[in-house]
Amino acid sequence: MTTEEEAAPAAAQTLSESNVLPSQATGVPRHPTKVGMISLGCAKNLVDAEIMLGSVQRCGMEITSRAQDADVLVINTCAFIDLAKEESIEAILEAHQQRVLNKRANQKLIVSGCMSQRFASELRESLPEVDAFIGLDQVNELGAIIETVLRKHPTSNIQFPTSNAESLTFDVMFDVSAASAASATNDLDLNFVTRRPTYIPDYDTPRFRLTPRHSAYVKIAEGCNHPCSFCVIPQMRGRHRSRAPESVLTEIRELVSEGAREINLISQDTTYYGMDLWPEKAGPRQPVDSTRGPTLAALLREIQKIEGEFWVRLLYTHPAHWSDELIGTIAECDKVARYIDMPLQHIAESMLGRMRRETSRANIEKLIDKLRVGIPGVALRTTLIVGFPGETEAEFETLLNFIERTRFERLGIFKYSQEEGSRAAKMPDQIAAVIKNARYRIAMSIQQQIAHEIAREKAGIDLKLLVDQPHIARSEADAPDVDARIILSKATTVGEFIWRRITGSRGYDLLA
């Protein structure tokens, strides 16, 4: 299943709470500070939001889901593609407008996330109404930063206009000198962003969960080492850095003990997990090999030993690192969902080269065959890009033939976004928007037909389901928020596993 919404950030997650708001006259605490948050973008950004709110609680602040009640409102931004940046800017401007309309002159507005990390200086100039900017290395310090903002900046920047926002452009990574100057002086321009992120959470990092009790995301690594020409994530999130295996396992044990029935493992490149911890450096195409050090396969074998009924889902795997060991481990571990998320981006050999994907068509096609043979019943999800610079009609036809032949259970399509700072942004033969849109519609129409056929084939089959709402559930083949749903005819307890027979389908969704 896919929709055009997949090419945009996920729906905003909203929350809030805080510590103590000083009296402007005396500096004496007036009431518990309430902090609100609007989080945009992917699941990795959502985990960052949970950590930020955890630090807020650690400082004794309250969290409120009503932005209008917040003394401090945080906009956790996304900068993956142009559409994500536009949504982030709109959220910032809307938050500012609402505090004006609600006459919340003292409400502070803080911007965090990938867009803040990458464009803090540009944003500071174009969005003067924002009171402070924090980066990815400061996610576990939000509570302390709020205290600093309230102490150094008792009145908000609400008086500043937003006239510069329409002309905002994102060109290059900013110079961190502004941030260091702000921290070294009493400057009211509070930019806390540092240039190269190195932070990674631990099992005991305080988190305020934004997901339902029965489903959780666990970030097992941060950053990325791949040089994909269309992507700027390594510039924003830094080099790949894995958590220690015991840190991950301790967190999962705690989540399961608290009632989690679904653990979604996430990172920029989940299959590279642990390889940066090896005694000898692993190359960019290194397959998973537990004889050399920590790996995803070894981690999954340890997760399998954790007591309790739950499934663990792999998201954001890279085709370059899959190995027979990893495939065999998934097949042997019944707690690992028969679901593989593996963004491929394209299949034409020439396109994979220009995208710098560090894999080949032959390797991808061989891997898909191995996955389907080695893990019976596996559901494969991928994402593809149309309209990449120089994509010819022949290369696009190759992609369409691949979609038709492979019949992915889940597929998302992105229209190429020209990201400043990426290699692809400077490539010749940029594709016109009208052609990108046409190719997107053609590819999606093919996948829609495939997805509907696969859904109809499920009729009469008994499936194990995880209940999200009284009448809504998901199967192993459905990740939260991005895949299909199973619509239940009878209300059922939320957060529990059930078995139901599929009676039919409705578009992408199944009926039970």
C-alpha positions in Angstrom: 0.0 0.0 0.0 1.0 3.6 -0.5 -0.4 7.0 -0.9 0.9 10.3 -2.1 1.2 11.2 1.6 4.3 9.0 1.8 6.2 11.6 -0.2 5.4 14.1 2.5 6.2 14.0 6.2 4.1 11.8 8.4 1.2 13.5 10.2 2.2 15.8 13.0 2.5 14.4 16.5 1.4 16.9 19.1 2.2 17.2 22.8 3.4 19.5 25.6 4.6 20.3 29.2 7.2 22.3 31.2 8.9 23.5 34.4 8.7 27.0 36.0 8.0 30.2 34.2 9.7 33.1 35.9 7.8 36.3 36.7 9.0 39.0 34.4 9.2 41.5 37.3 10.9 39.4 39.9 12.2 36.2 38.3 10.4 34.2 41.0 8.6 31.1 39.7 5.0 31.8 38.9 3.6 28.4 38.0 4.7 25.1 36.6 5.9 25.7 33.0 3.9 23.9 30.4 5.7 22.7 27.2 3.9 21.8 24.0 5.3 20.1 20.9 4.4 19.6 17.3 6.6 16.9 15.8 6.8 16.4 12.0 8.5 13.9 9.8 9.6 10.3 10.2 9.7 7.8 13.1 13.3 8.7 13.8 12.2 12.3 14.4 9.4 11.0 16.6 11.9 9.3 18.8 13.9 12.5 19.1 10.6 14.2 20.1 10.0 11.6 22.8 13.6 12.2 24.2 13.1 16.0 24.2 9.9 15.6 26.2 11.6 13.2 28.5 14.2 15.8 29.3 11.3 18.3 29.9 9.8 16.0 32.5 13.2 15.3 34.1 13.4 19.1 34.8 10.0 19.0 36.5 8.0 20.6 33.7 4.6 19.7 32.5 3.6 18.4 29.0 0.4 19.6 27.4 -1.3 18.5 24.2 -2.9 21.9 23.8 -0.5 24.3 22.0 -2.5 27.3 23.2 -1.9 26.3 26.8 1.9 26.0 26.4 4.3 28.5 27.9 6.9 27.0 25.5 6.0 25.5 22.1 8.5 23.3 20.3 8.2 22.7 16.5 10.2 19.5 15.7 11.0 20.0 12.0 11.8 17.7 9.0 14.0 18.7 6.1 14.1 15.4 4.1 12.5 16.9 0.9 11.2 20.2 -0.2 7.6 19.3 0.8 8.8 18.5 4.3 10.6 21.8 4.6 7.5 23.7 3.4 5.4 21.9 5.9 7.9 22.7 8.7 7.9 26.4 7.8 4.1 26.5 7.7 4.0 24.9 11.1 6.3 27.5 12.6 4.4 30.4 11.0 1.1 29.0 12.1 2.3 28.6 15.7 3.5 32.2 15.7 0.2 33.4 14.3 -1.8 31.4 16.9 0.1 32.9 19.8 -0.7 36.3 18.4 -4.4 35.5 18.0 -4.5 33.9 21.4 -2.8 36.8 23.0 0.0 34.6 24.4 2.7 37.3 24.2 5.0 35.4 26.6 4.8 32.1 24.9 8.2 31.0 23.7 8.7 29.4 20.3 11.6 26.9 19.9 12.5 25.1 16.7 14.2 21.7 16.7 14.8 18.8 14.3 16.6 18.3 11.0 15.7 21.7 9.5 17.0 23.5 12.5 20.1 21.4 12.5 20.9 22.2 8.8 19.6 25.7 8.4 19.8 27.4 11.8 21.5 30.6 10.6 19.2 31.0 7.6 16.2 30.4 9.7 17.4 32.9 12.4 17.5 35.6 9.8 14.2 34.8 8.1 12.2 33.8 11.1 13.1 36.3 13.8 9.9 35.5 15.8 11.5 32.2 16.8 13.0 32.4 20.3 15.6 29.7 20.0 16.9 26.9 17.8 18.3 23.5 18.9 19.9 20.8 16.9 20.1 17.0 17.0 22.8 16.9 19.7 20.6 18.8 22.1 17.5 16.6 22.1 18.2 15.3 25.6 18.9 18.8 26.8 15.6 20.5 25.9 14.5 21.0 29.6 17.8 22.7 30.5 17.6 24.8 27.3 14.1 25.9 28.1 15.3 27.1 31.5 18.1 29.0 29.8 15.7 30.6 27.3 13.3 31.6 30.1 16.1 33.1 32.2 18.0 34.9 29.4 15.0 35.8 27.3 12.0 36.6 29.6 10.0 38.1 26.8 9.3 36.3 23.6 10.1 37.3 20.0 6.4 37.7 19.2 6.9 41.3 18.2 9.0 40.3 15.2 7.3 40.2 11.8 7.4 37.1 9.4 8.0 39.2 6.3 11.2 37.4 5.5 9.7 33.9 5.5 8.5 33.9 2.0 11.9 34.5 0.6 13.6 31.9 2.7 16.1 29.7 0.8 18.2 26.8 2.0 21.6 26.9 0.3 24.5 25.6 2.5 25.4 24.3 6.0 25.6 27.2 8.4 28.6 28.4 10.3 28.4 27.3 13.9 30.1 30.5 15.2 26.7 32.1 15.9 25.8 29.3 18.2 29.0 29.5 20.2 28.7 33.2 20.4 25.2 32.9 21.8 26.3 30.5 24.5 29.4 32.5 25.4 27.5 35.8 25.9 24.1 36.9 27.1 23.0 37.3 23.5 19.2 37.0 23.1 19.7 35.2 19.7 19.8 31.7 21.3 21.1 29.3 18.7 22.2 26.1 20.5 22.9 24.1 17.3 26.3 22.4 17.0 27.7 21.4 13.6 28.4 17.7 13.5 25.9 15.6 15.6 27.4 12.8 17.7 24.6 12.1 20.2 23.0 8.7 20.5 20.3 7.7 23.1 20.8 5.0 25.7 18.4 2.6 27.4 18.1 4.9 30.4 17.5 8.1 28.4 14.2 9.6 29.7 11.5 9.4 27.1 7.9 10.5 27.0 6.2 8.0 24.7 4.1 9.5 21.8 3.1 6.1 20.4 0.3 3.9 21.8 1.3 1.7 24.8 1.4 -1.5 22.6 3.7 -0.2 19.9 7.1 1.5 20.2 10.0 2.6 18.1 13.5 1.8 19.2 16.3 3.7 17.6 19.3 1.3 17.4 21.7 3.6 15.6 22.0 7.2 14.4 23.6 8.8 11.3 24.5 7.3 8.0 27.8 6.5 6.1 26.2 6.1 2.6 27.0 8.7 -0.1 23.7 8.6 -1.9 23.8 11.5 -4.3 20.1 12.6 -3.7 20.4 12.7 0.1 21.7 15.1 2.7 20.9 13.1 5.8 24.6 12.4 6.6 25.2 16.1 6.6 22.3 16.6 9.0 22.6 13.5 11.3 26.3 12.7 11.0 28.2 9.4 10.7 26.7 6.1 11.5 27.0 5.3 15.2 25.4 2.2 16.8 24.1 1.8 20.3 25.7 -1.0 22.4 23.6 -4.3 22.0 22.9 -4.5 25.7 21.6 -0.9 25.7 19.1 -1.9 23.0 18.1 -5.1 24.7 17.6 -3.4 28.0 15.2 -0.9 26.5 13.2 -3.6 24.6 12.9 -5.7 27.8 11.5 -2.6 29.6 9.1 -1.8 26.8 7.8 -5.4 26.7 7.3 -5.4 30.5 5.3 -2.2 30.1 2.9 -3.8 27.6 4.5 -3.2 24.2 3.5 -5.9 21.7 5.3 -4.4 18.7 8.9 -3.2 18.6 9.9 -1.3 15.5 13.7 -1.1 15.1 14.8 2.1 13.3 17.9 3.9 12.2 19.1 5.5 8.9 20.6 2.1 7.9 19.4 -0.7 10.2 21.3 -3.5 8.4 24.6 -1.6 9.2 23.9 -1.9 12.9 27.0 -2.8 15.0 29.5 -2.7 12.2 30.9 0.6 13.3 31.8 -1.2 16.6 33.9 -3.8 14.9 37.7 -4.0 15.7 38.4 -3.8 12.0 36.6 -1.2 9.8 33.6 -2.4 7.8 33.3 -1.3 4.2 30.3 0.4 2.7 29.1 -2.9 1.1 30.0 -5.1 4.0 27.4 -7.9 4.5 26.2 -8.8 8.0 28.8 -11.1 9.5 28.6 -11.9 13.2 32.1 -13.4 13.3 33.5 -9.9 13.0 31.6 -8.2 15.8 28.1 -7.0 16.8 25.5 -7.2 14.0 21.8 -6.9 13.4 21.5 -10.7 13.2 23.2 -11.2 16.6 20.9 -8.6 18.0 17.8 -10.3 16.7 18.9 -13.6 18.2 19.1 -12.0 21.6 15.7 -10.2 21.2 14.2 -13.6 20.4 15.2 -14.7 23.9 13.3 -11.9 25.6 10.2 -13.3 27.4 6.7 -12.1 26.3 4.5 -12.1 23.3 5.5 -9.5 20.8 6.9 -9.0 17.4 9.9 -7.0 16.3 9.8 -5.2 12.9 12.8 -4.1 10.7 12.6 -0.7 9.1 15.0 1.1 6.9 17.3 -1.7 5.8 19.8 -1.2 3.0 20.3 -3.8 0.2 24.1 -3.6 0.4 24.4 -5.3 3.8 22.0 -8.2 3.6 23.6 -11.7 4.1 22.5 -15.3 4.2 23.2 -15.1 8.0 20.6 -12.3 8.4 18.0 -14.0 6.2 18.5 -17.3 8.1 18.2 -15.5 11.5 14.9 -13.9 10.6 13.5 -17.2 9.3 14.5 -18.9 12.6 13.2 -16.2 15.0 9.4 -16.3 15.2 9.3 -13.0 17.1 10.7 -11.2 14.0 7.8 -10.0 11.8 7.8 -11.4 8.3 8.2 -7.9 7.0 11.2 -6.2 5.4 11.4 -2.5 4.7 14.2 -2.0 2.2 14.3 1.2 0.2 15.7 0.5 -3.3 15.1 3.9 -5.0 15.6 2.5 -8.6 16.6 -0.7 -10.5 18.1 0.6 -13.7 21.9 -0.1 -13.5 22.8 3.4 -14.8 20.4 5.1 -12.3 21.8 3.1 -9.3 25.3 4.3 -10.4 24.2 8.0 -10.6 22.4 7.7 -7.3 25.6 6.2 -5.7 23.6 3.4 -4.1 26.5 1.0 -3.6 24.6 -1.9 -5.0 23.6 -3.3 -8.4 20.6 -4.5 -10.2 21.8 -8.1 -10.2 22.4 -7.9 -6.4 19.0 -6.5 -5.7 17.1 -9.0 -7.8 19.1 -11.9 -6.3 18.5 -10.6 -2.8 14.7 -10.3 -3.4 14.6 -14.0 -4.6 16.6 -15.0 -1.5 14.3 -13.1 0.9 11.2 -14.7 -0.5 12.6 -18.2 -0.6 14.4 -17.9 2.7 11.6 -16.2 4.7 8.3 -17.8 3.6 5.4 -15.4 3.6 7.6 -12.3 3.9 6.0 -9.0 2.9 8.5 -6.7 1.1 8.1 -2.9 1.3 10.3 -0.6 -0.7 10.4 3.0 -1.9 11.4 4.2 -5.3 12.3 7.6 -6.8 11.0 8.8 -10.2 12.3 11.9 -12.0 15.9 11.7 -10.8 18.2 13.9 -12.9 18.8 12.3 -16.3 16.2 9.5 -15.9 15.4 8.6 -19.5 12.1 7.1 -20.7 14.0 3.8 -21.1 15.2 3.8 -17.5 11.7 4.7 -16.3 10.2 1.8 -18.3 12.8 -0.5 -16.7 11.5 0.7 -13.3 7.9 0.0 -14.3 8.8 -3.5 -15.6 10.5 -4.2 -12.3 7.5 -3.1 -10.3 5.2 -5.3 -12.4 7.5 -8.3 -12.2 8.4 -8.1 -8.5 4.9 -7.3 -7.1 6.0 -5.7 -3.9 3.4 -6.2 -1.1 4.0 -2.5 -0.1 5.5 0.2 -2.2 6.0 4.0 -1.9 6.9 6.4 -4.7 8.8 9.6 -4.2 9.1 12.3 -6.8 12.7 13.4 -6.9 13.4 16.5 -4.7 16.4 18.7 -5.7 18.1 19.0 -2.3 20.6 21.8 -2.0 24.0 20.5 -0.8 23.5 17.1 -2.5 25.5 15.9 -5.4 22.3 15.3 -7.5 21.2 18.9 -7.1 24.1 20.0 -9.3 23.6 17.3 -11.9 22.6 18.3 -15.4 19.3 17.2 -17.0 17.0 18.0 -14.1 13.6 16.6 -14.8 10.6 19.0 -15.2 7.9 18.8 -12.5 5.3 17.9 -15.1 7.2 14.8 -16.1 7.9 13.8 -12.5 4.2 14.1 -11.8 3.2 12.0 -14.8 5.8 9.3 -14.0 4.6 9.2 -10.4 1.0 8.7 -11.5 1.9 5.9 -13.9 4.0 4.0 -11.4 1.4 4.4 -8.6 -1.4 3.2 -10.9 0.5 0.0 -11.5 1.3 -0.6 -7.9 -2.3 0.2 -6.9 -3.5 -2.6 -9.1 -0.9 -5.0 -7.7 -1.8 -4.0 -4.1 -5.5 -4.5 -4.6 -4.9 -7.9 -6.2 -2.7 -9.0 -3.3 -5.4 -7.7 -0.8 -8.1 -9.7 -2.6 -6.0 -12.9 -2.4 -6.0 -12.7 1.4 -9.7 -13.6 1.6 -10.3 -16.8 3.6 -6.9 -16.7 5.3 -6.5 -16.6 9.1 -4.1 -13.8 10.2 -2.6 -12.8 13.5 -3.4 -9.2 14.1 -2.4 -6.4 16.6 -5.3 -4.2 17.6 -4.7 -0.5 17.3 -8.3 0.7 17.8 -11.5 -1.2 18.7 -12.3 -1.7 15.0 -8.8 -1.3 13.5 -5.9 -3.8 13.5 -2.7 -4.5 11.6 -1.0 -7.7 10.5 2.7 -8.5 10.4 2.7 -7.1 6.9 1.7 -3.6 8.1 4.0 -1.1 9.8 2.3 1.7 11.8 1.1 4.8 9.9 2.5 3.8 6.4 0.8 0.6 5.5 -2.7 -1.0 5.3 -5.2 -1.7 8.0 -7.5 -4.5 8.8 -11.1 -3.3 9.6 -12.7 -5.4 12.2 -16.4 -6.2 12.2 -16.5 -6.7 16.0 -14.9 -4.3 18.5 -11.8 -5.8 20.2 -9.5 -4.9 23.1 -6.8 -2.4 22.0 -3.2 -3.5 22.3 -3.8 -7.2 22.2 -3.0 -9.9 19.6 -6.0 -11.7 18.0 -6.6 -14.2 15.2 -9.2 -13.3 12.6 -10.2 -14.7 9.2 -10.0 -12.2 6.4 -13.5 -11.9 4.8 -12.6 -9.5 2.0 -10.9 -6.2 1.1 -11.6 -2.6 0.6 -9.0 -1.0 -1.6 -5.7 -1.4 0.2 -7.4 -2.4 3.5 -8.6 -5.9 4.6 -11.9 -6.8 6.3 -12.1 -9.3 9.1 
